[in-house]
């Protein structure tokens, strides 16, 4: 053994002390130092980028906070020539996606006739972040472009453009056209003015929100700048804009962001991933994704998806507060969500024209200007000039907010499954806090939130919680349950008897299958009923356990059955669509006033619902 005074460095340098143990120790120590160094390199790089940008722009163009937020955990995006907002699911756009930095590099390097590039994306997709990070990257290259950046939201943007020297060798990035006060008043005239001011620059790149333009046709194609010299076949007399769209973040990019954000903590990275899973389609926007880790650091206890939507919407409103009063924008967004859902069949979809937006704001006496409604709201614009919420889940969340505030416009509407989820979560949260009393008004809302999508592994503890949550009667699990205060209406439609429950919004077969059958045959009975259009409808289905238990009465009413006499007595116990396991399904038993799960090859009756 070496003496105590022998240092590790001496051991390392003196071959006499080399042993397998010291060699492995040295290798391990060096590997740890190398790993720490490589892990810290990105942090050093980000700080270097931040200092470079602060030195280049000062606080006149971009604040230190904006620079820090845009560069700290930046993930380079992809782009495509197709607007992802045209698709219901932004991640499912079928188009060639390329790395945006590479595309811009190639565009600036080659002698292209496309001198003017319009980079479009919805709010929160990272347009300004791209401009700042691309500029910083370019400044560190040996063979770099001569770049100038001017944010159009500042009051003296024109003066900055005019002061730039050596324009013919300079590429200018005009950031945030949608924040230009002159463009807000007249985007066509302002664009021509800017193009004239930038006519001598080598290249011009403009970033803008897609929905800033009322319709796709209004996204500019021609710059108004005349071509100089001979033209190729097919080229017009003026230069045209080349359009690119930022692509939403992929799952891999989201995980890359979280690895950057929580480089040293796997536990927090896992927690953040779990939050992302609750609203996966909102996480495609870097701006919204950035708020998710903040929730972890703030210590906010997020147990339900609706809480996350609440925080994200508040952050969005806070971001827009420079342009719009948050209370006005929230009120308008909530009321619009109700209007879109109520009139979706009339309009053909949950969307609206810009002219209608303005009219609704006037009708509701909400002081929002036309440009605020189209450019600063939670809406996206499609190619036909229709506006819709950035994602349908935002509409569903805002609709539920109005429903809970007793908005009459919500009455009688069919709720989506996500709306029902938001309702159940909200009730469960407030009930746990002791802030919820089951008044008749609350019960009326609650009964319309019954789950309609089947579950494949519904467990006993979940069923117990569901029965207690809705206060359903069950002679074993909740003898004091009051159940639903039904408002049944019996109808004879297309020669078939049906029962409409106005309390839950569900339509039931008055009878159903008159014979026992296995679960597999029950599904075939459902298919046959839809093929024959029973009572004129083709969307009949097996009820979920929640829906079936809503029929349970707290006492025997139909002879010896715990079900209202409005229904046929034959169907004493019925299959539901919920499974306990692959070989076992849940059944509602009206003979004993209970529910349970039994093997799928057992025989029970069927009563379909829609």
N, C-alpha and C positions, 0 to 999 in steps of 0.2 A: 504494500500500500504506500502511496506517496505521502510525504509529510503534509500536515494540515495547511501549511503556508503555501503549498504548491497551488497555483491558480489553474483554472480550467484552460486558460490560454497556454500556459506552460506545458500542461499535459498534451495539448493539441500539437504543440510545436516540437516537443521532445520525443523522438521515436522510441526512446527507452521505456517510456510510459505507455506506449500504444498496446492496448489489449483489445480483444473483441468488444468488451463492454464499453471502453472509452471511445472506440471507433463508432459504434452504434449510437452512443450518446451524442457524439459530435455531429454525426449525420442528421440525427433527429433535431438537434438544436438549429443547425443550418437550414433544414427544411422548414422549421417553424418560422424562422426569421424571413426566409424567402416567401413563404405563404402570406405572412403578415404584410410584407412589402408589396406583393402583387395585389393583395386585397385593398391596400391603401392607395395604390396608384390612381384608380378612378376618382377617388376623393380629391387627390392633388390636382388631377386633370380638371375636375369641375371647378375647383377654386381658382385655378389658373384661367379658365374660361370666364368665370365671373369677374375677375379683376380686369381682364382684357376688355370685356364689354363695358364695365363701369368707366374705364379709362377712355374708351372710344366715344361713349355716348353721354357720359356725365349723368346728371339727373334731369336734364332738359328734355331728352327724348324718351328714355325709359328709366323708371325709378329703380333704385337698388333692389327693392322688394320684388319688382317684376322680373328683373334679371335673375335674381336668386331663385325665384319660383320656377322660371322657365328653363333653368340649366341644371338644377341640383340633381334631379333623377330622370333626366331626359332620355327617352327611347326614340331613336330615329324612326320615322313613320314610313309607310308605303303609300303609293299613289296609284291612280288609274284614270283612264279617260272616261269612266262611267260614274255618274253621281250615285253614291251608295244610298242616299236618302230616298231614291225612287223605289227601293225595296222595302217590304214590310219588316224584314229582318236584315239589318244592315250588314251582318256578317255573311249573309248568304248571297251576296252579289257575285254573279258569275262574270268576272272580267279579269283581264291580266293585271296583276299587281306587281309593281316594281318599286325598288328602293328609291324614295324621293330624292335623297342626296345624289345618287348616281344619275338619275334622270336630269337633274338640274346641272350637274357637272357636265354631262354630255351636251346639254342644250347651250351652255355658255361657252364650251370649248370649240364647237364646230361652227363653221360659217353657214348659219341657217338663215333662211328667209323669214323665219318666225322670230321676229325681234321682240315681240310682246307676249308675255305669259300671264295668264290669269289663274291664280291658285285659289280654288274654292273649297269651302268646307263649312259644316254647321258649327254652331257655337260650341266652344269647349274642345274642339278637335286638335288644337295646337298649331294654328297658323303663325301667330307671333312667336311662339317658341321655336318653330322651324327657322324663321327669319334670323333670330338671335343666334341660334346654335350653328346655323350654316355660315353666318358671318364670322363667328369665332373660329370655326374650323378652317375657313378660307384664309384667315389672317395668319394661321400657323403653317400654311403650306409654303414651300420654297417657290414654286411657280403658281402664284396665286392671282386671282382676278382682282381687278381694282373695283371694290364694292362700296356702295353708299347706301345707307338705310335711312328712310324718313317715315316715321309713324304719322299717318294722316289725321290722327285724332288730336294733334297739337294745334294750337291756334295759328302759328306762323309757319306751317309746313311749306307754303310756297316760297318763303324767304330762304329756308334751308335748301330747297331744290335749286334756287337761283344761285346760291353761294358756292355750290359744288363746282370745282374747276376740272379741267381736262375731261369734259363730258364725253367726248367721242371714244375714250378708252375706259369709260366707267359703266359698270352695271348698277342700276339703281333698283332697290327694293322699296316699293311703296306699300307700307303695311297698314292693314285695317281700313280699306276704302269705306266700309260700312260705318265707320266712326267719324268720317269727314263730315263736318257740319254742312258744307255746301252740297255734298253728295246726298245728304239726307233730304235736302229741299228739292234737288233736281239732279239725279245721278247721271243723266245723259249729258247735260251741259257741263257738269263738273268733270266728267271723264274726258271730254274733248279738251277742256281747259288744261287738265293734267298732261294729256298726251302732247299738247302743243308745248307745254313747259319742259317736257322730257324728250322732245323730238331729236335732240342731238346726242342722247345717250346711246351707248353701244347696245344695251339690252334694258328692257323694263319688265319687272315682275311686280304684279299687284296681288295682294291677298285680300279676300273679302268673304263674308258669310254668303253662302249660297242663297239663303232665303231673303237676302237684302233686295234681290231683284224679284218683282212680283210674279213673273213667269219666266220660264226657260227662254222664251223668245226675246226677253228683255236683257238677258245676259249678253253683253256686247260681243259682237263678232269683229266689227271693223274698228280700227283705232282712229280713223280720220286723218292719219298721217300718210301723205302721198309717197309712193315708192319712187326712188331715185334710180335712174339708169334703166337699162333694158329689162323687160319682164319675161319670165318663162311662160310657156303655154299654160293657160288656166289661172294664172295669177291676176288678181284684181289690181285696180289702180292705187289702192291704199293697202297698208299693212293690216293683217288680221290678227286677232288674239288666238293664241293657242291655249286651250283650257285643260287644266288638270284638277283632279279632286283628291283630297286627302282620304285615305282609306281608314276605316275603323281599326282599332287595335285588335290583333289576334290573341288567342289564348296564350300563345307563346310570348308575345310582347307584354301582356299583362303580368305574366309570371316573371319576366325579365325586370319589369318595373319593381315588383315586390322584392325581388332579390337585391336590387339596388337600394331600395328604401330600407330594407331590414337585412343588411349585409351581415350583421353580427348577431342577429337573434332569430334562430329558426322558429322559436315559439311564437313570436310576434308575426313572423312571415306566415305561419300556419293560420293564425287568427285572422290576419288580413285576407288570406285566401278564402276562409270560410265566409267572411263578409261579402267578398266578391261573388260567391256562389249564390247569395240571396238575391242579387240583382245583376246577373251576368251581362245583360245587354246594355246596362247603363255604364258598365266598366269599360266599354269600348271607347269612351271619351276620356282623354287624358285629364281634362279639367275635373271631371267627376271622380275619376280614379284617385286623383290626388287627395280628395277629402276622406277617402276610406281609412288610410292609415291615421289621419288626424283623429278619427273617432276612437281609435285604440289609445292614442296618447292622451286624449282628454279624459279617459276613464269612463266615458259614457257607456252605460250598460245597454247594449243592443241585443235584445232578445227576439225581436220580431222584424220582419222585412219592412213593415209600415214605418217603423222608427227611422230606418235608414233612408227611406224615401223622404221623410219629413226633413231630415238634416240636409239631404242633397238639394231639395227644393229651396230650403232656406238659404243655402250657400249660393245657389243660382240667382235667387232674388237679390242677395247681397252683392253679387258680381254686377248685376244690372242696375244697382241703385244709383250709379252715376248718371244714368240716362232716364230711369223710370222710378217713380215712387213704388217701393216694394208692395205696400198694401194695395195699391191700385192694380198692379200686375197680378198679385195673388188672387184678388177678388175676380178679376176678369178671367184668369186662367181656370179657376174653379167653376165659374158659371159657364164658360165655354165648354168645359168637359161635359157638363150636363147636357148642354145644347147639342153637342156633336153626337153623344150617345143616343139622345132622344130622337134625333132626326137623321140617323145614319141610313135608314131605308129610303127616305125621301131624297137624300143627297147621293145615295149610292155607296157611301162609305163614311167613315168618321173623319170627314175633311170639310173644308169650307173655303169659299173664294174670299179674296182680300176685301172686296167691296162689302161683303156681308160682315166681315170682322169690324169694319168701321161703323156699320149700321148698328151692330149689336152693342158696341161700346157706347154709342149715343143713346140707344134704347135703355141700357142699364145705367146711364148717367155716370159712366166711369171716364174720367178725363185722360184718355190716351190718344195720342196722335196716330195718324196712319202709319208713319214710319216706325213708331214704337211697337205697334201691333204686329207688324210684319217682320221687323228686324231685331227687336230686343226681347221678344217673348220666348216662351218654351216651345215654339212651333218651328216646324220645317216646311219648306215649300216644295211641291213636286213639279214636274215638267209642265203640267197643265195649268199651273197657277193656283192650285189648291193648297191650303195650309192644313197641317195635321200636327199633333204633338210629336216631339222628338222620338218618343217611343210610346206605344199604346199603354204600357204599364203606368206612365205618368198620368194619362187621362183617367185610368181606372182609380189611381190613388186620389186624384183631385175630386173625382165623382163621389167617392166615399166620404170625403171631407164635407161635401155639400149635403150628402144624404144624412150624415150625423148632425148637421145643422138644420135638419127638417126643411130642406129645400123642396117645395111642392113639385118642382119639375122632375124630381127623382121618382115620384110615386108611380107605381104601376109598371115600371120598366124592369125588364129581365136583367138580372145581374150576371156578370161574367164570373168565372171561377176565381179569378184573382181578386175581383171586388169582394167576393164572399170571404176570401182569405183575409183581406185587409180588415173586413168587418169583424171576423172572428178574433183576429189578433188584437184589434183595438178593444173589443169587449173583454177579452181575457186579461189584457194588460190593466185596464182600469178596474176590473173586478178584483184582481190580485192586490191592487192598491187600496181597495175599499172605497173606490170612487164611483161605483156603478150600482144603481138601483134598478131592478127590473120593472120599470114602469110599463104601462100598456104601449106607449110610444116606442120604447126601446125594444120590447118584445116583438112588436110589429116589424121592426127593421131586422131583428135577429132571425126571425123565422124565414125571412127571404134570403138568408145567407147559407142555407143548407148546401153542403158539398154535393156536386153532381158527377164528379169524376171518380171512378172506382180506384180503390187501393189494393195492392197485391199482397200486403203483409200487415193487415190491421190487427193489432194486438189487444189483449184484454184491457190493459191499463189505459190504452187510448180510447177504447169503447166506454170504459167507466168515466173517463174525463169528459167525453162527448155527451153522455147522458146527463151528467151533472151540469155541464155548461149550458145545455139547452133546457135543463129541468124537465127532461122527458120522463114519463112514468115507466118504471120497470119494477115488476113485483118482487124482484130479488135485489136489484142494485139501487133503486131509488123509489121506494114506496110512497114517498111524500111528493113525488114529482107532479107538477100541475099539467104538463104537456102543452100542446098548442091550442089556442082558442080558435077553432076552425070557423071558416065561413064558406061552407060547401054550397055548390050549385050543380044540380044534376042536369045534364044536357043530353039530348038525342041528336047525334050528329052523323049524317050519312048512314042512318040506320043502325048506329051503334051507340050504346050508352056510355057516357063518360062523366067523370066528376071533376069539377074545377074547384080547387081550394084557393080562395082569394087571399087567405092568410099567408100561405107559403108561395103562391104563384105557380103551383104545380097542377098539372092535369093528369088524372089517373084513369085507368080502365075501371069501370064500375064493377066488373067481375074479374075477367082475366081467363087464364087457362082453367078448364073445368076438370082436368085430370092431373094426377101426380106425374112428375117427371124429374129426371136427373138434371144437374146443372148444365150439362152439355145440350140436352134437349131444350132446356129453358132458353138458351141462347138461340137455338134454331127457331123456337117459337117467336122470339123477338124479331128475327130476320124475316120470318114468314109474315108477321103482322105488318112490318114495314113494306114488304113487297106488295101486300094486298092493300096498303094504305088504309089501315084500320082507322075508322072515323074520319078519313080524309087526310091523315097525317102519315109521314114516313120517317119520323125521328123518335119513335118509341124506344125505350131502353129499360133495362133492369134498374130498379132504384138502388141508390147507395143505402147503407145501413142508416145513415142520418135521416134520409128521406122516408124510409120505411118506418122508422121509429117515430117519426112525426105523426103517423096515423094512430099511434097507441093512445087509447083513452085511459084515464085514471081509474075507471070502474067499468064493469061489464055493461054494455049498452045494447049490443046486437045479440040478444039471447044470452049465450054464455061466452061471448067474445069481447075482447077489449078493443073494439073498433066501432065506429059510428054505423048505425043502421042504413046509412045511405049506400053502403057497400054491400055487395053480395056476401052471403055467409060461407059460401063454399071454400073460399081461399083463406083457410084458417091459419096457415103459416106459409110464408112466401120467401123465395130466393131473393137475395140482393146481389149486386155486382161486386161487392167487396169480398176479398179473400183473406183468410187467416194464414193459409199456406197454399202450395200448389195443389194439395189434395183436399183442402177444406175451405168452405165458403160460409159467410155469415147469413143467418136466417132470422126473420122476425116472426115470432110465434104469438098470434093473437088469442090463442086458446088459454095460455098461461100468463100472458102479458110480459113476456121476456124476449131476449134475443140470445143467440148463441151461434157457434160455428159447428158445422157438421160436414161429413165427407161428401164430396161432389157426386158420388155415385148413389147417394140417398135420393129419395123422391119427395118433392114438395111442390106446392102450387106456384103460379106466376101471376103477378099483377104488374103490368107495365106502367111507366110514367113518362111524361115528357114536360 
